[in-house]
Amino acid sequence: MKPNLFIVGQPKSGTTALHQFLGQHPEFYMSSIKEPLFFCSDFHLESDRAYGKKRFFDFRSESAYLQLFNRAGDAKVIGESSTNYLYSQVAAEKIYNFNPDAKIIIILREPAKYLYSLHSHYVKFTEENEPDFLTALALESDRKKEKVSSPRVTTPSYLYYSRRVQYYQQVKRYCDRFKPEQIKVIVFEEFKSNNERIYQEILEFLDVESSFTPEYGTVNANKEVKFKAVNNLVNSPLLKNISKNLLSQEFNEFIRDNIVEKFFWHQAPKTTMPEEIKFKLMQEYKAQVAQISELIDVDLASKWGYDNLIAISSQ
């Protein structure tokens, strides 16, 4: 069975929750493994070059990838979620060549808060070795020149933060290939504040029974590391590879979600980005927000507060 629904991004923008909510619908089959990342072969090659071997990205052959959907049965919608498909420069074309009739869901989040959350996520999972947010952003030029590296990152360009918020270029790759009626762009902040409304819109977009209501719940609540040394060990590439070779990926994800995060992390309030940093980044990304707003015909500037930057600066 071929998937016909792709949630392509972004990370840290509610994709896990959406994946789980859609998976409850009787007409859906969502892959048990989230983030197979099959279609972003540019990242596969980049990672292989960086490490001199195939360290990451398990699903590289079409046969292995399609096994994820063996149990789809007669599901009307067969889907997967790989949040770096939006960032990848080749995934849109590869998905189109694989299934030109597929539906695409994109979730966009306000750029400054998105990067702050993404950096925190990478630090937590030891992919980012610079804990200070602004310093990590400033390292990008040196990282591109290979002067500075983070030894555990899946692939170097994951930490090229300025590229992560080039929304216009990312979304346009899909708009250039798929018809408008095949693409649904969701604003993260609206999905977060009103799960039910956005969920119903998605069901209508996918032409399935729209009266179904899933069990909404908190997914990916913010957690902080209790024991840094243990967290570093658990997230070491060596241990992950051993575990991956001995056990199924589904079982490894079960261990991470139900043991590692339960006993070695603790739920905690999210840290808040200082207003002066947020304002500076919003000024930097204002033109890009205008570009993507025009492309998708949605006034993201007002939804994200970019039309209020002068008022913010005077406070």
N, C-alpha and C positions, 0 to 999 in steps of 0.2 A: 504494500500500500504506500502511495506517495502522499506526503503531507501537502495540504492545500491552504494552510494558514501559517504565517510566520510573524511572530512578535520579534521585531528586529532591533529594538532598543528604545530607550537608553538604559544602561545600568543605573542602579540607585534611583529608579523612577517608577517603582510600582509594578515592574514586570513579573516578579515572582508572585505577587498577590493576584494579578490578572491571570497568570498561568493557572494558579490553583482554583480561582473562581470559575474560569471557563471549563476546567477539568471536571467540575461537578455536574455540568450540564449533560443530560442523557444523550444528546446528539453529538457530543464531542469526544475525541480521544486526544489528550495532550500527552506528549512523551513523558515517561517517568523520569527521564534524565533531562534536566534543564541545562541549557548551554552546550549542546553538542558541537556547535561552532564548525560545522562541516563546510560551509560555503565560503568562509573567510580564509582562503588558501594563501592570501598575501601575508597574513599573520603566521600561518604555518611555516612558510619559507623564511620569514624574518626571524622567527624563534629558532629555527634549525641553524641558521647562519650564526646567530648570537651564541649558541651553546655548542655548536659543532656536532649536534646529534638531535634526534627526535625526542625531546624531553616532554613536551606538552602536546595537546591536541590529539585525542585518542581516535576521533572519528574522521578518517581521511579517505577511506574507500566508500563508494556508494553502497556496496553490499552491507558493510558494517553499519552504515548510517540507517539504511532502510530497515534493519533489524529492530530499530527502536520503535517501529510502528507495526510490528508483526501482529500485535494483539488488538489492532484498531477495529477489526470486525467490520460491521456495516455502518460505522460512524459517518455522519454527514460531513463533519469538520474534523480534520486530522491536523494537529498542529504541534509546533515546537517554538521555543523561545531561546534565542541566542542574541544577547544584547549588544554584542560587538559587530553584528551584521550591519548596523547603521554606520559605524565608524569605518568598517572595511571599505576599501576602494573597489573591490571586485565582487562582493557578495550579492549586490543587487542584480548584476548581470548574470551571475551564476544561478541565482534563484529563478530568474526569468527563463533562462535556458532549460532549467530543470522542470519548471511548471509555470508556463506563461499565464495560466488562469488563476494563479494563487492570489489569496488576499493577504495584504500587508498591514500590520498595525505598528505604529510608531508612537512612542510616548516622549514628549519633550518637557524638560524641566528648566526653570529659570537658571541661566548659565552659572552665575556666581555661586548659588547654593548647591547646584549640581556638582561643581568642581570641589567644593569644600567637603561634600559628602563622599565623593569618589575618592579623594585623597585619604580621608579617614578610613574608608573601607580597605584601601590598599595597604595602609599602615597596619591595620588590624590583622590582615592576612599575610603580612610580612613581604608583600610584593614591593612596597615602597619603603626604602630605608632612611628617608628623610622625614622625621616626624613633624617638622614645622611646615605649615601650609605654604606660606609665602616663599620660603627658601626652596621648597619643592618646585613651585612654579618657576622660580628664577633659574633652576638647574636645567631647564629644558634645552637651551641652546648648547650647553656643554654635553648633555646627553646625546643630542643629535650628532655631535662631532665625536662621540664615543670617548670623551675625556672623563666622563663620570658615568657610572652604571649602578644599577640596583641589582644585586646578584640573584634575587629570587623572582624577579618580574617575569611573567609568562612570555612576553615579547617586549622589546624596548619601547616601541611607540605607544604602548598602553600608558606610559607616563609622560607623553608629550601633551600636556594639559591644554595648551591653546588650541590644538587640533581637535580636541574632544568636543569643543563647542562651536565648531564650524557647521552649524545646523543647515544652513542653506545648501552647501555643497553635498552634505550627507543625504538630505531628503530629496534633493533634485536628482540624485542617481536613481532613486526609485520612481520619481515622477517622469523621468525620461523613458522609462521602460514599461511601467504599468499604467493602465487607464485610471483616471481619477476615481472611478467607482470601485477600484480594487484596493485603494489606499485609505486607511483611517488614521488620522493624526489626533492624538489625545494630549491634552494639556495635563501634566502630572498634578498640578495643584487642584484642578477641578476633579480629577479622579480621586484624589485623597480626601477631598471635602464631601464628595457625593458619589460614593461607590455605586450606589443603586442606579442613578441616572445614567452614568457612563456605561455601566454594564448593560443596561437595556439598549442603549444606542449601539453597542457592539453587537448584540444579538440581532438587532435589525439589520445592521451592516452585513452580517454573515448569513442573513436569511434563514434563521432558525427560530424555533419556538421562543417568543420573547416574554412569555408570562412566567418563565422559570426564574426562581430566586435562589441563589446559592446561600450557603452559610458564610456571611461576611465575618471576618475576624482579623485580628492584628497579625500581620505577616512581617517577618524580619524586624521585630521590635529592636530598638537600639540596644546594643550590648557592648560592654567594655571588658577587656581582658583582665582576669584576676591574677594569673600567674604568667608573667611575660616569658620566662624561660621555658615553661611547658608549652606555651603557645608557639614559640619559635621552633621547638622540637616537632610539634604536631604538624606544623606547616612547612617543614623542611622538604625540599624536592625529593631527597633520597627516601625519606620515610613514606612520602606520598606514592612514589614509584613502586616501592616494595608492596605497599598495601594495594595499589592498583593491580599489580601483577598477580596477587594472591586472591583478591576478592573482587566481586562485581562492583561496578561504579554505583549501582543503586545501593548496595550495602555500605559502601564508603560514605555516600551521602547521608544514609541513615545514621551512621556512627557520628558524623560531624554534627548533624542537626540535633540528635537526641542524647549524645554523650559529651562530646567535646564542648559544644556551646552551652550545655546544661550545667556541667560541673566546673569548667575552666573559665567560663565567661559569666558575667552577671549583668542583669538589665540595669540600665542607667539612663538618665536624661541625656538627650543629645546636646553636645556642646554647640554654642551659638557663635557664628562668625561675627567678629567685631564689625560694627556698622561702617567704620571708616574703610575697612578692607572691602566690604560688600559694595560700598558706593564707588570706590576706585575701579573695581572690576566691572560694575555695571556701566560706568562711563566707557570703559574699554570695549565692551561688547554691545553697546547700543546700536551701532550701525549693523551688526550682524543680526540683531533681533529685528530690526526694520526689514532686512532682506528676507528672512524666513517668514515674517508676517505677510509680506507681499506674495511670496510663493504659495503659501497655503491659504491665503485670504482670511487670516485670523489676526485680530489686533492683539498680538502678544505683548506689545509695549504697555498697553493699559492693564492687561491681565497680570503682568509681572512687575508693574510699578515703574517702568522705564520712562513713562511720560511724566513722572513726578520727581525726576532726579534733581531739578533745580530746588524744589522745596526741601528735599532731603539735605542738600548741601548747605542750606541756610539755617538748618536746625543746630 
